[in-house]
Amino acid sequence: MKHRSSVTVAQSFGQGEVLDKPKVSVCIPTYNYARFLPQAIDSVLNQSFTDFELIIIDDCSVDDTKELVARYAAEDKRIIFEVNPVNVGMVQNWNRCLRKARGEYIKYLFGDDLFCSKDALMQMVDVLDADHSISLVASARNVIDPGSEILKVLSHFKDKEVIDGAEVTKACIYSQQNLVGEPSAVMFRKKHAGRCFDTRYKQLVDLEMWFHLLEQGNFAYINEPLSSFRVHPDQRSNVNARILAHIDDTIYLMSDYVCNPEKKNIDIGKFEGHYMMYDYRYQIWKEYKKGRIARGAAVQKMSVNYSLPAFYALYPFYKLYKPCRKLKRYLSRPELDKPVRSFGAERLARLSRMERWHFWFAGRQALVRRLLNRHMEGKDRLILDIGCGTGLMLEILEGMGMGRVVGMDVRPEGLRRTRQALPGSWLVQGEATRLPLADNAFDAVLMLDVMEHVDDRLLLSEVRRLLRPGGVALITAPAMPWMWSRRDEAAGHLRRYTRRGLVDAVENASLHVQEIGYYQFFLFPLVVAARLLDRSGVVRHDIEERPPAFMNAVFSRINSLEARWGDFIPWPWGSSLLAVCRKGDE
């Protein structure tokens, strides 16, 4: 069955038709892999997702590659086959594929690898379609031998999470490993890779490209093997290892990222930076001691910005620190358990059920109603709900007769649910920090627990752009940074706010705070106790998410009363902040 990603409502409003281009460009750069190519090509052609082109570029192979691929191309028009006039080398051949590609997404598959899942393309496309902040998605992969027998499964991440790109880069640098995977294990957006692979690199060329992509967005991981990476004596990585290509590549990577003052978002600290530069020189020294590199060449490489006396003087300290560092790496993975947000329909369905009965949502909905009634005049209004999820707030606002409500969310799963529940609703799929909507279009914008998930400066700038002069923005966000716990991480929060911090964020966007206060004043002691217990691992999350019916009814009543009394009493604390701000008359 042909699978295409959902067309956004922005497109359905007439902003443009879908062009006759494939969604995905599958790229197979190859050289002398005729014995493996049938498996690779068949694994592409058998995908459940069919909106792709298959680009195969042969770098002047001397085996039967040309005849073999020509037969496939004659039978399937999606196959584009070219042979380079001269041998250009591995990296240049990768770049030729990339330049030839017409698809929105790029999926490499090397001639000696294969897809081990028929849904490999579909799963990765769904991830990129669902969240435009993701610049790179990778999966677990099988390691196979020349006979396609599975040797092991490689996976460096546990859950289906979206992780900040800079954190993944720092983790790769700190661990001195390619935690992301080989090109056959990833998919990325072509628009982020316009500069192509850096031809200075030979062995770490893929890792450097991943760093470049992760500077532009977040990283998503699918903890299921979708491809198989073949190990055999003739693979290019083995050839590069024999010529010690990784040595020069390492110094390039250090210069481009670790020691580059412009890369402030991946700062690993001066001590770690010095350690890694020393370790690089130590690896050269080891290769010299093994007789794999001449003494003159070793001294030349080790002496760049570093004196040999300093190397020998620091050697004892390096040997003492290295085992301690290895132990630290074993005990704690650096920053990889801090998701930007989780993704998937399961959590969305759970939140959809909770919104309709849980005490926390009941209180928040009561507050939103009261604040909108107090700060918005008239009924013929156009309102935008950013992060509308499954559309409950749209239903509530339309029931209040506030005007016409537009729902926006990044995930197509939630929009599909909303479309089913509210067939006549206006829905837009888009990223909160880059909204596909016109300037000065809305009388009110709702951001209910959205700011903590994204770059709040970009979000508030977009909100100001969308609001008409005098328009109102309503914000809810988690309060008290000292309450940070694993529940924040599981929810994909980037931050909790102080009252002053929220005011500053709003005012820096040239919006004017009209009202600000706390929510969950009465239940605050219970929330604090739950968070403290959560840090120790004692509390169970399902108790808070699914409280007994009697307890939920009591807490819902308490929160509703708090919302009503909040018209007269400025609550001094709470687990959440609410703010109403206004765009000035211009």
N, C-alpha and C positions, 0 to 999 in steps of 0.2 A: 504494500500500500504506500502511495506517495505521501510523504510527510513534509509539510511546510510549516514554518513558524507562523504564529498569528500576526495578521496585519493590524497595526495599531489604529486606534480610533482617529488619531491625527491624520493618518492616511485616508481613512474612510470619510473624513470631512472634506476631502478633495485636495489635499496638499500635494498629491502626486500619485501616479500609478506605479505599480511594481514593474521595474525594468526587466527585460528579457536577459537576465544574467543569473548564473547559478548562485545558490546560497553559499555553497562551499566549493573551494578549489582543493582537490586532493592532489598533492604533488609527489611524484616519485622520481627523484633524481637517481640515476643508476649508472653503474660502471662494472661490466663483467659479472653480472648477477643473473644471467639467463637461467641458471639452474634453480633459482629461488623465485624469479619473477611471476610464474604462473600462480603460485600461492598468494603472492601479494596482490596481484591484479584481481584474481577471483574473490579475494576477501573484500575488495572494494565494491566490485560489481554485485555482490550478494548482500549489500547493506540494505536495511529496511528503509532508511532515508535515501531518497533517490535524486534529490535536487542538487546534484553536484556535477562538476566537470573533473575529469581525470587527466592530469598533465604528466606525461612521462617524457623526460629529456635524457637521452643517452649521451654520455661523455666519451664517445668514440670507443665503445667496447670492441674487443676483438673476438668475442664469443658469438653466440646466435641471438643476441638481444634484439637486433634490428628486425630480423625475420619474425621472431616470436611476437614482438609487440605489434608489428604491422598486421599480423593476422587478427589480433584482438581489436585493433583500431578499425579494421574493415567491417567488423560485426557490431560495433557499438559507437554511435556518433558522439557520445560524451567523451571519448578518449581522444586527446590531442597528443600526437607523438612527433617529437623532433629529435634529430641527431646533430650534435654540435659539429661544426666544420673542422675544429681542432679540439684537442683535449684541453679543457680550461681549468680542471682541478675541482676538488670536492666543493669548496665554499662558493666558487663562482657558479657552479652548476646549481647549487641550492638557490642562488640569487636569480639565475635565469628562470627557474620555476616560479619564483615569487613575482618576478616582473611580468611573466606570462599570465599569471592567475587573474581571473575576472571576478572571482567570488568575494563575498563580504567576509567570509571566514577562510582561514588557511589551515589545512591539515596535511602535514607531511607524513609520508609513509615510505621508508627506505626500501629499496628493492629486495633486501634480504629479510625484511620484517613482514608482518601481516596483522590484520585485524583479527582478534580472537573472539569478538562479539559482533553479531549482525547488527546490534543497536549502537555500535561505537559512535558513528556520526550523529545519530539522533540524540543520544544522551548529551554529547558535548554541545550540540547546537541548542538544545533546550536550556542549558545552563547559561550560555552567552545571550540568548534571546531574553531570558528572564531577568537579567541584571546587567545593565549597560556600564556599571562601574567595573566589571570584570574585564581585564585585558588578556588574561591567560588562564586556560583551564587544562588540567592534566589529570591523568588517571593512573591507577596501579597498572603494572604490566607484568606479563609472564616473561621469564628468561628461558629461551629454548635453545637446543643444540642444533647442529646441521640437519638432523633427522626430524626436527620439530617436536622432540620430546621436551616436556616442561622440566626445567632444572630447579627453578624456584620462582617465587613471586616477589617483586620489589614494590614496596609501598612505604612512604615516609610520613604519611599523614593518616589520621585515624578516621575522621568523620567527614561527611559531606558539609563542608564549611567554606565560607568565603573569608579569606585572610588578607589583611593589609599587605600590599605588594612589597613595601619597604621591609616589613618584618620577615617575609620569606627570603628576600635578598640578604638581609643580615644573617639569617639562620644558615643560608648556604655558605656565606663567607666565614662565619664563625666555625661551622662544622667542617669546612673545606671539602664539601661534597656538593654534587648536583642533586639536590633533593627534589627538584621538579621532575626530571626525567629526560629522556632522549627526545629528539624531534618527533619520532613516531608515536610518542605518548601524549602529545599536547595539541591544542587547537588555539588559534588566536585571531584577532581582528586584523585584516590587511591594512587598515588605515593607520594602525599603530606601528607597522613594520616597514614604513615607506623608505627608510634609509638602508634597508636590506642587512644581511649579515656582514659583520666587520671582517674584511678579508685579511687583516693582520693576523687573525687567530687561525689556528689549525686544529687544536684538540678541544679547547674550551669555547669554541665559536658558538655552540648552542647555548651554553650557560650565559655568555655575555649577552646574547639576544634576549634571553629570559629576563636578565637584569634590566635591559632597556625597556622591555614591555611592561615590567612590573613598576617602573617609574611612572607609567601612564595609567595605572589602575590596580585593581585587586586580583587576587589569585583564588581560583576555585579548584577543588579537588574531588574526584569521584573515586571512592575507595573500592573499586571493582576493576579487575584486569580487562581492558578494552583492546589492547594490542599486545603483540608478542615481539620481543626484542631478541634477535638471534645472535649468538656468539659463535664465532668460527675463526680459524687462523687468518683468513684473508680479509676480514673486516677492517675498515679504514682506521678505527680507533687503535687496533693492534699495530698497524703500520706506524701511526703517529707516536705510539708509545716507544717503539723501537728507535725512532729518531729523536726522542726526548722533546717532542713538540710542546708538551705541557709546561716545560720550564719557562720558555719565552712567553707562553700564553699567561702564565701565572703573574709575571711581572707586569704584563699589559693590564690584566684584571685589577691588580693592586693599584696601578697608576690611575686607571680609569674610574675606579669606584672607591677603594679603601682610602687612598691618599689624595683623593680629589676634593678640595675644599668646597666645591660647588655641590657635592652630593651630601648635603646636610641631613637629609632624611634617612640615610643609611649609615650614620656615624656609629661605629662600634666602640668608640673610645680610644684614646691615645695609647693606652697600655696594650690593648688587643692589637691595635694597628702595628705597633713596634714588634710585638711578638710574632705576628704573621709575616712581617718583612724579614725578621730573623729566620723564621722557619723556612721561608723560601730559599734563603742562602744556605741553610743547613741541608736542604734537599739537593742543592747543587753539589755541595761538599760530599754528600753520600754517593752521588753518581760518579764523582771523581774517584773516590776511594774504591768503588766497584770497577773502575777502569772503563766506564762507559762514556766518559768525557775527558778530553785532554786537560792537563793541568793549566795551561795558558788560558784556554777558553773558560775553565772554571773560575780562575782568579779574575778574569775580565768581567764575568757576569756577577761575581760576588762583590766586586769593588764598586759597582755603580751606586753612588750616594751612600757608601758604607765602607769603612776601612777594615782591612783584614785584622789589625790589632784589636779593634773593637769586637770583631767576630769571635776571636779566641778568648778575649776577656769575659765575654758574656756567656760563653759556652757552658760553664758549670751551672749558672743560674737557669739557663734554658733547660738543661737536663733535669733540674730539680722541679721546675714549674710544669713541664709538659705532662708528667703523670697526674699531677693535681688537676690540670685542665681537663684531661681525659675523664677523670672521675667526676668532675663537675658536669661535663657533657653527658655522662651516663645518668646522673641523678636528675638532671633537669634539661629539657629541650628549650632552647632560648626563644621565648615569646611566641612559639607556634601554637599554643593553646589559647591564644587570644583572638577569637574570630571577629571579623567585622560584622557578620551576620550569618545566621544559618539560612539554608534555602531548602525548598522542598514542599510538596503539597501536604505532607502529613502534619507538620506544625501549623500550616495555614488552616487546615480543617479543624485542628484542636482549638486554635484561637477563635475561629468562627463560632464554635459551640460555646466557648467561654464568654464571649461578648454579650450573649443574650441572657445570661443568668448570674454571672460572677459578681460578687459584691464590689470589687474594685471598678469594673466597667460601669456598673449601675450608678455608682457615685459620680464617676467622671461624666457620664452622659447627662446627669442632672445638672452638674456644674456648667457644662457647655450650653445647655438650654438657657440657663439663667443669664450667663454672660452675653450670649448673642441677643437675647431680648433686651438687655440693658444697654448694649452698645451699638445696636443696628437699628436704624429707623426705616420704616416702610417695609413692604412685603415683596415688591417687584425687584428682587436682587439676584445677582449671579454670584454663586459661591463655589469655590474650589476646595475640595478635600484632598490634600496631598497625603499619600499613603492610606488610601481608602480601604485597603485590605479586601474584605469580602462584602463591603458596602452597607454595613448596618447604619453608620452615621448618615449616609445618603438617604436611607429610608426614614430615619428620624427627622432630618431637616426638611425633607419634602412633606412629611406629615405635619410639621409645624407651620407650613405655608410660608416659609422664609423667602421663597423664590426658586429659581432653577439651580440645581446643584450638579457640578461636574466632578466626577471621581477620577483621581489619577493614582496609578500604582505602577511599580516597576515589574511586577510579576504577572504574567498572563494567567496563571492559575486562579489568582484572586479575582481578576477581571472577568474571567469566564464564570465564576460562581456568582458574581454580582449581576452579570448579564442574565443568568438564569433566574435569579431572584427578582430583579428589577428590569424587565425586558425593555422598557423605554428610557433607561438611564443613559446619560452622556458619560462616556468613559474614554480615558486617554492612557495609553501605556507610555511611560517615559521615566527618565531619571530625575530625581528630586532636585539635583543641582544643575540640571540642564533641561528645563521644561519646554516642550514643543508647543508653546502657547503664545498668544499675542500680548504685546505690551498694553498696560492700562485697561485690562479686560474685566477684572473682577472687583466686586464690592467687598468681598470678604474671602480670606484664605484661612483654612484650618490646617494646623500642623500638630496633630495629636500624637505625641510620643514618636516623633520623626527626627527631630534635630539631633538627638543623641546617637543616631545611626550614621550620620553623614557629615561632610564638611559644613558646619553650620554657617560659616561666612558665605560660602557659595549659595547655600539654600536661602538665607535671608536676603541676599542680593537679588536672587531670582524672584522672591516673594514681593520685594519692593517694586521690581520691574512690572510684575503682573497686576498689582493693585492700582485701582483708579485713585486719583487724588482724593484724600479723605477716607480711603478704604481701610478696613479693619483686618488685622491678623490675630488669630487666637492660637496660643501655644500652650501645650502641656509637655513637661519634661521631667525626668527623675531628678530628685533633689539630694543634697547632702553627699558630696564626694566620699566622705569617710565611711559611707554605708556600702561602698563597692563590694560585691561578692560574686560568687560563681553564677548566680542568677543573671547578673548583668552580662557576664561573658556569654552565657547560653542564649540570652536574648539578642546578642550582637551589639550591645552598647559600646560606644567609644568613650563615653564620659557621663558623669552625673554633674549637675549644676549647683553652684551656690546662687543665692538670690542676686548678689552683686554681679556674678559672672553672667547670668542670663540677661540682666539689664544692660551690661556692657556689650554683649553680643548683639542685642537688638539695636542699641543706639549707634553702634559702629556701622550698622547698615542704614543709617539715617531714617530709622523708624522711631516713633515716640511712644514710650510706655504710658498707657492710660491707667492700667490696673495690674497689680501683681500680688500673688498670695500663694499660700500653701494648701495642699489637699492631703487628706488622711491625717488630721490632727489627733483625733480620738484614738485611732488604731495605731498611731505612730510607735508606742512602746512595744506592741506586739510585732510590728514590722522589723524594728531594730533587733529585737530578740531573735527573730527568725533569721535575719542576716548574719548575726554573730554566730549562731549555731551552724548556719550554712558554711561559714568559713572553716569551722572545725569538722565539717562532714557529718554532723549529727542529724540535722533536719532532713526530711524527705520532701522533695519538690512537689510530689503529687498531693500532699496534704494542703499546701498553699494553693495549688491550681485547682484541686477538686475537694474543697472543704465539705463536711457533712451539711446536709440541707438546712438543718436548724441553725447551725453556726452561720452559714451563708446568708440566711434570711435576716438574722440579727445584725450582722455586719452591714448588709445592704441598707437596712433601716438607719443605722448609725451614720453611714456615709451620706444618705439622702438628707437627714436632718442637718448634718454638717454643711452641706451645700446650701440649704435654706438659711441657716443662721449666719453663714459666711457673708450674706448681704450686709450684716450689721457688725460682725466681729472679725477683726483681722487676725487670723490664726497665726501664732508666732512660729510654728514649725509644722512639718509634715513630710511625708515621703516623696511627694511630687510638688512641682511648681506649676502655676498657671499664670499666664500673662496675656493681656490684651494690649496690642500696640496699633498705632495708626500711622498711615502715610500722610504727610503734610499736604495741604492744598497747594497746588503748583500752577 
